[in-house]
Amino acid sequence: MSFLFRKKKKGKTAEKWFKLGDKEKDLKKKIEYYSKGLELDPKNADAWFNKGIALRLLGKCEEAIRCFDKALEIDPKDAYAWNAKGSVLKYLGRHEEAIRCYEKALEIDPKDAVAWCTKGEALHNLGRYEEAIRCYDKALDISPEFEIAKNNKKLAEEKLKRYYRAKIEQWKSEGYDISELEEMLK
């Protein structure tokens, strides 16, 4: 008989609203359904996460971050939520914050190739190419056919080579003998 006492909004339980949100293709309606469900069950981490994803897809990044934060308040061990929050922060150019989120995700699930790759992307965007390459390598150790990680690693290696070539030119102009370094970079 407990089903008689479940909270309802417009005749639907939170669970029904969440299921509608899961099935809905229209992002605005999806958000509306999750919001209605969350009014009834504000402790549903999955619904906060899914609402955050929909908001991100609509370009509402700050709102998405708030949803991921709510999901993480409820379930701080949700590696997907940490990774999703990191991805939004990376998109906003807040790379250091993103890296911290990816590190949290990786503490929870060190075998998450996507988290390794996205952490590498954030490091790459900061010009920390050697660290980025190590992250891409970790992603490829876990998932050897991960094309994004392969491509990102190649890009980071190229940028690192250009950086070293520029340094060599600088050292040459300053009168240093760098012939051995030049041979290594060929």
N, C-alpha and C positions, 0 to 999 in steps of 0.2 A: 504494500500500500504506500510505500515511501514515494513512489512515482507521482502520487497525487500532490505531493508537497514540493515538487521541483519548481524552481523559479522559472517563469516564462516571460517572454517579451513578444508581444503580438502573436501569442499562441504557440510560440516555439521555445524549446529549451536551448540552453547554450550549445549543447552538443549538435542540435539540428542547425543552428546558425553556423557553427564551425564547418559542418558537412556541406552546407550551401556555399560557404566561402571556398572550400577546397575544390568544389566542382565548377564554380563560376569562372568564366573566361574574361569577362569585363573587369578590369582591375579596380575601377571605382566601386562597382557593386561588391567585388570581393572584399575590399576594405570595409565597406558598409556592413557586410555580413559578419566579418570578424569583430568589428566594433560592437555590434549588437550582442554577439555572443560573449564578448569580454565584459560588457556591462553586467551580465549575469554570472560570469565565472572569470573574474579578473586574475585568477591564479593559474591560468592555462598557458604555460610557456610556449607550447607549439603554436597556439593561436597568435600570440604576440610575435613569434618568429615569422609566421606566414604573413601576417599583416605588414611586418617590416619589409619582407621581400616584395610584396605588392607595392608598397610605398616607394621603395627604391626603383622599381621598374617604371614608376610614374615620375621619377626624378625628384621625389620629395625626400631628400637624403637625411636632413636633420630629424624629420619625423621618423624615418626608418631607424636611425640610430637610437632614438628614444624607445622604440618598440624592442629593438635588440637588447637594450639595457634592461627593460622590464622582463624580458625572457630570461636574461642572465641573473636578475635578482631572484627569480623563482628557481632557476636551475643553473647555477654557476659552472656546472660541469658539462654544459652543452657546447661541444667543440664546433658544431655547425653555426651556432649563434655567434661565437667568438670570431669565426672565420668570416661570416657575413658582415658583422660589424666592421671588421678589419678591411674588407673589400670596399665598403662605403667610404670609410675614412681615407683609404688609398685613392679612391676616385676623387675625393675632395682635396687631395694633395696633402693630407695630414699623415704623412708617411711614418713618422716616429710613433704616433698613436696606433697606426695600423699594425706596425711591427709588434707592438706590445700585445695586441689582440691575437695576432698569429702565434706568438709565443705561448699565450694562454691555451689556444687551441691545440698546439703541439705538445704542451704538458699533458693534456688530457688524452690526445691521440697522436703519438709520435709517428704513426704509420699513415698519416693523412697527406698524401702526395699533393693535393690541391693546396693545403695550408703551406707546405714547403715552397711550392711554386709561387704562391701569392706573396709570401714573405720575401722571396727572392725578387719579385717585381718591385716591391716597396724599396728594398735595398738598392736595386738597380736604379730606380728613380732618384735616389739620393746620391748616386755616383759611387756607391760602395760595391763595385763590380766583383771583387774577389769574394766577398761575403755572399753576394747574390749567386755567383757560380756554385758555391758550396751548397746553397739551398736548392738550386736546380739539380745538382748532383744527387742530393738526398731524395728529391722527388723522383728522379729517374731510377734510383736504386729500388724504390718502392714500386714504381710503375714505369718500366723501361720503354714503353711505347707512348708515353705522354708527350705528344707533339708540341704542345705549348711550352713545356719545360725544355724540350730539345731546342726549339727555336729561340727561346729567351736566353738560353745558355750561349748559343752561337752569337747572339747580339751582344751579350755582356762581354764575351771573349773579344769580339771585334772592338768594342769601346775601350776595353782594357789595353789592347794592342795600340790603339790610337793614342791613348793617354801616355803609354810608355814611349811611343815614337816621339811625341811632343816633348816629353822630358829629355829624351836623348838629344833632340835638336837644341833644347835649352842648354844642356850640359856642354854640347859641342861649342855653342856660341860663347860659353864661359871658359872654354879652353881645356876641358877635360878630355882624356883619351877614353872613348867609349866603344872602341871597335869590337870588343867581345860582346857587348850588349847588342850591338847592331846585328851581329851574326845570329844571336839567339832569337831575335824577332823576325828573321826572314822566313 
